[in-house]
Amino acid sequence: MNALTRIARLIDNFNQALGMSVAWMAMLMVLVQFAVVVLRYIFGYGSIFMQESILYLHGFVFMLGASYALLHDGHVRVDIFYREASPQTKAKIDIFGVLFFLIPVCTALFIYVLPYVQNSWAQLEGSNETSGIPARFILKTAIPVFCVLMSLQGVSIVIHSLNVLAGREAPK
């Protein structure tokens, strides 16, 4: 196994572990939502903190789970040509998609949101609500983390695709 393949496997293993952890956040989000409904409609008690925590959890599940979905080919794709293509053609399409779409878009998004996130951290931005979660800056940090994780998974896809083209790896 060459060094690039080891790097790809390291990225894959990291995103696999992260995805499994994020799955627990999804379960927690469901439980908190259930508690909010029960507390509001049965006991007449509302909690802005709990309601905002659902929003935070949803943001983290989406932003941190996206690279896991990419790892497992779970993103939506137009399968007009891809589905019936040979493994070599699929590898070429994957390389093209990562290099000309995924990484440039993630890079542009990262550059665009970095000042936004830095400003939020500088102010230690919190909720607009008095009893809300006082850590909006942490939620906003998920955006550049998303960009990095997706780009890394893209690098892994390129490495695996090059291995498929070279005959060093069986197609998925």
Phi, psi and chi 1 to 4 in degrees:
 res  aa     phi    psi   chi1   chi2   chi3   chi4
   1 MET       -  126.5 -178.6  177.0   -3.5      -
   2 ASN   -82.2  173.2   64.8   23.9      -      -
   3 ALA   -64.3  -39.0      -      -      -      -
   4 LEU   -64.9  -39.3  -73.1  178.0      -      -
   5 THR   -65.2  -37.9  -56.6      -      -      -
   6 ARG   -63.3  -40.7  -85.4 -172.0 -116.1  129.2
   7 ILE   -62.8  -44.7  -70.2  169.4      -      -
   8 ALA   -61.1  -42.3      -      -      -      -
   9 ARG   -66.9  -37.3  -65.8 -122.5  169.7   96.3
  10 LEU   -62.0  -45.5 -176.1   67.0      -      -
  11 ILE   -61.9  -45.6  -66.4  168.0      -      -
  12 ASP   -60.5  -45.6  -68.3  -13.2      -      -
  13 ASN   -64.2  -39.5  -69.6  -21.3      -      -
  14 PHE   -63.3  -48.3  177.4   78.0      -      -
  15 ASN   -67.7  -30.1  -79.7  -36.5      -      -
  16 GLN   -64.9  -48.1  176.8   68.3   28.4      -
  17 ALA   -64.3  -42.1      -      -      -      -
  18 LEU   -62.8  -43.3 -177.5   62.8      -      -
  19 GLY   -61.5  -39.3      -      -      -      -
  20 MET   -67.6  -35.4  -61.0  -51.7  -73.3      -
  21 SER   -68.6  -41.3  -59.9      -      -      -
  22 VAL   -65.0  -30.7  165.9      -      -      -
  23 ALA   -59.3  -34.9      -      -      -      -
  24 TRP   -68.8  -31.8  -73.4  105.0      -      -
  25 MET   -63.6  -37.3  -81.0 -172.2 -164.9      -
  26 ALA   -63.4  -41.4      -      -      -      -
  27 MET   -64.0  -42.9  175.5   63.9   99.9      -
  28 LEU   -62.7  -39.4  179.7   61.1      -      -
  29 MET   -60.6  -42.9 -177.4  174.2   58.1      -
  30 VAL   -63.8  -43.5  169.4      -      -      -
  31 LEU   -65.1  -41.1  -66.5  173.6      -      -
  32 VAL   -66.5  -41.0  172.1      -      -      -
  33 GLN   -61.4  -42.1 -179.1   65.5   63.1      -
  34 PHE   -61.4  -43.6  178.4   75.8      -      -
  35 ALA   -63.6  -40.5      -      -      -      -
  36 VAL   -60.8  -45.2  165.0      -      -      -
  37 VAL   -64.2  -46.9  169.7      -      -      -
  38 VAL   -62.1  -47.4  168.7      -      -      -
  39 LEU   -62.4  -39.9  -71.1  170.9      -      -
  40 ARG   -72.6  -49.4  165.8  133.9   -9.8 -122.4
  41 TYR   -91.5  -18.1  -66.9  105.4      -      -
  42 ILE  -101.5  -42.3  -65.6  178.5      -      -
  43 PHE  -105.7   -5.1  -61.3  105.2      -      -
  44 GLY    68.1   25.2      -      -      -      -
  45 TYR  -113.3  129.1  173.1   77.9      -      -
  46 GLY  -116.6  144.4      -      -      -      -
  47 SER  -131.3  112.4  168.8      -      -      -
  48 ILE   -64.1  -38.7  -67.3  173.1      -      -
  49 PHE   -58.0  -45.9 -171.4   92.6      -      -
  50 MET   -66.6  -40.1  -73.1  177.3   67.3      -
  51 GLN   -64.3  -41.6  -70.0  174.8  -12.4      -
  52 GLU   -67.5  -32.5  -76.9 -170.7    3.3      -
  53 SER   -63.3  -31.0   71.4      -      -      -
  54 ILE   -65.0  -43.2  -63.7  164.8      -      -
  55 LEU   -62.1  -43.9  178.1   71.4      -      -
  56 TYR   -62.5  -47.2  -82.7   57.3      -      -
  57 LEU   -61.7  -41.7  -72.3  166.6      -      -
  58 HIS   -61.9  -43.4 -175.1  -95.6      -      -
  59 GLY   -61.3  -43.9      -      -      -      -
  60 PHE   -67.2  -40.6  -71.9  135.5      -      -
  61 VAL   -61.0  -45.7  166.1      -      -      -
  62 PHE   -67.9  -52.0  175.6   79.3      -      -
  63 MET   -70.2  -39.5  -63.7  -58.5 -115.1      -
  64 LEU   -87.2  -20.4  -57.9  178.8      -      -
  65 GLY   -89.4  -10.1      -      -      -      -
  66 ALA   -64.3  -38.6      -      -      -      -
  67 SER   -69.8  -31.5   57.9      -      -      -
  68 TYR   -64.1  -43.1  173.6   82.7      -      -
  69 ALA   -63.4  -39.7      -      -      -      -
  70 LEU   -65.2  -39.5 -174.5   58.8      -      -
  71 LEU   -56.9  -40.8  168.8   65.0      -      -
  72 HIS   -98.7   18.0  -68.3  -73.8      -      -
  73 ASP    56.4   40.3 -155.9   24.1      -      -
  74 GLY   -95.3    2.1      -      -      -      -
  75 HIS   -83.3  155.6  -73.7  -90.3      -      -
  76 VAL   -70.1  136.3  175.2      -      -      -
  77 ARG  -142.0  150.9  119.3  176.7   31.2 -132.3
  78 VAL   -83.5  109.3  179.6      -      -      -
  79 ASP   -93.7   29.4  -83.5  -13.0      -      -
  80 ILE   -61.3  -46.7  -63.7  169.6      -      -
  81 PHE  -106.2  -33.8  -55.4  109.1      -      -
  82 TYR   -63.2  -42.9 -168.4   85.3      -      -
  83 ARG   -57.5  -41.7 -177.4  176.3    2.2  148.7
  84 GLU   -94.2   -0.9  -58.4  -61.1  -35.5      -
  85 ALA   -73.7  158.2      -      -      -      -
  86 SER   -71.5  160.1   69.6      -      -      -
  87 PRO   -56.6  -35.2  -26.2   34.1      -      -
  88 GLN   -68.1  -41.4  -71.8   73.9   22.1      -
  89 THR   -66.4  -40.4  -57.6      -      -      -
  90 LYS   -61.0  -41.1  -73.2 -179.8  179.2 -179.4
  91 ALA   -63.2  -41.9      -      -      -      -
  92 LYS   -64.9  -41.7  -69.4  174.0 -173.6  174.4
  93 ILE   -63.3  -42.2  -68.3  170.1      -      -
  94 ASP   -62.7  -44.1  -72.9  -17.2      -      -
  95 ILE   -61.1  -47.4  -68.9  169.3      -      -
  96 PHE   -60.3  -46.8  178.6   81.3      -      -
  97 GLY   -61.0  -41.8      -      -      -      -
  98 VAL   -68.3  -47.9  167.7      -      -      -
  99 LEU   -73.4  -31.0  -64.8  179.7      -      -
 100 PHE  -107.2  -10.9  -69.2   98.2      -      -
 101 PHE  -125.6  -60.5  -66.6  110.4      -      -
 102 LEU   -61.1  -57.7  178.5   69.2      -      -
 103 ILE   -65.9  -43.6  -69.4  177.7      -      -
 104 PRO   -61.7  -41.4  -26.1   35.0      -      -
 105 VAL   -66.4  -44.0  168.2      -      -      -
 106 CYS   -63.7  -38.6  -73.8      -      -      -
 107 THR   -65.5  -45.9  -58.4      -      -      -
 108 ALA   -62.7  -43.6      -      -      -      -
 109 LEU   -62.5  -42.9 -178.7   60.7      -      -
 110 PHE   -59.9  -48.1 -176.5   87.9      -      -
 111 ILE   -63.5  -39.3  -68.9  167.5      -      -
 112 TYR   -69.1  -41.0 -178.8   75.7      -      -
 113 VAL   -89.0  -14.2  -58.3      -      -      -
 114 LEU   -57.0  -47.4 -159.9   56.1      -      -
 115 PRO   -62.2  -36.1  -20.9   30.0      -      -
 116 TYR   -60.3  -45.6  172.6   71.9      -      -
 117 VAL   -71.7  -41.8  175.0      -      -      -
 118 GLN   -61.1  -40.9  -71.8  171.9  -29.1      -
 119 ASN   -63.2  -40.4 -175.6   42.2      -      -
 120 SER   -64.3  -41.0 -174.7      -      -      -
 121 TRP   -68.0  -39.0  -89.1   89.5      -      -
 122 ALA   -61.3  -34.0      -      -      -      -
 123 GLN   -92.6   -7.8  -61.8  174.5   21.9      -
 124 LEU    47.5   54.5  -66.7  179.1      -      -
 125 GLU   -56.1  135.3 -176.5  179.8    9.1      -
 126 GLY  -121.2 -166.9      -      -      -      -
 127 SER   -70.4  154.5  174.9      -      -      -
 128 ASN   -75.4  -19.8  -69.3  -23.1      -      -
 129 GLU   -90.7  143.8  -57.3  -64.8  -30.8      -
 130 THR   -60.2  -42.3  -54.9      -      -      -
 131 SER  -100.8   19.8   59.1      -      -      -
 132 GLY   -83.4 -176.5      -      -      -      -
 133 ILE   -76.2  122.9  -62.1  174.1      -      -
 134 PRO   -86.2   40.4   32.1  -35.0      -      -
 135 ALA  -145.8   48.5      -      -      -      -
 136 ARG   -62.9  -27.7 -173.3  174.0  -72.6  171.4
 137 PHE   -60.9  -31.4   57.6   95.0      -      -
 138 ILE   -70.6  -41.1  -66.1  173.8      -      -
 139 LEU   -62.3  -42.8  179.2   60.8      -      -
 140 LYS   -66.4  -26.5  -71.1 -178.7  178.1 -177.5
 141 THR   -65.0  -22.9  -56.8      -      -      -
 142 ALA   -63.2  -23.5      -      -      -      -
 143 ILE   -68.0  -54.1  -58.0  168.5      -      -
 144 PRO   -67.2  -29.9   14.9  -23.0      -      -
 145 VAL   -63.2  -41.3  170.3      -      -      -
 146 PHE   -55.4  -46.5  160.6   83.1      -      -
 147 CYS   -60.5  -43.7  -64.2      -      -      -
 148 VAL   -66.4  -46.7  170.4      -      -      -
 149 LEU   -62.9  -42.3  -68.1  172.4      -      -
 150 MET   -66.9  -40.8  -70.6  -66.0  -75.5      -
 151 SER   -64.2  -42.8  -64.8      -      -      -
 152 LEU   -61.6  -42.8  -75.6  172.9      -      -
 153 GLN   -65.9  -33.3 -168.2   56.8   48.9      -
 154 GLY   -62.1  -42.2      -      -      -      -
 155 VAL   -60.0  -42.3  168.0      -      -      -
 156 SER   -61.9  -41.7  174.0      -      -      -
 157 ILE   -62.1  -42.0  -71.0  169.9      -      -
 158 VAL   -62.3  -44.4  167.6      -      -      -
 159 ILE   -61.7  -47.5  -66.6  168.5      -      -
 160 HIS   -62.2  -40.1  -72.1  -60.1      -      -
 161 SER   -66.0  -40.2  -63.7      -      -      -
 162 LEU   -63.6  -39.0  -70.6  171.3      -      -
 163 ASN   -63.4  -38.3  -76.0  -18.0      -      -
 164 VAL   -64.4  -44.8  167.4      -      -      -
 165 LEU   -62.6  -34.5  -69.0  173.0      -      -
 166 ALA   -84.7   -5.9      -      -      -      -
 167 GLY    80.0   12.4      -      -      -      -
 168 ARG   -87.6   -9.5  -68.2 -171.8  -62.9  -96.6
 169 GLU  -145.7  140.6 -170.6  174.5  -45.2      -
 170 ALA   -77.3  142.7      -      -      -      -
 171 PRO   -65.6  152.0   15.6  -20.6      -      -
 172 LYS   -75.3      -  -70.9 -176.5 -179.0 -179.7
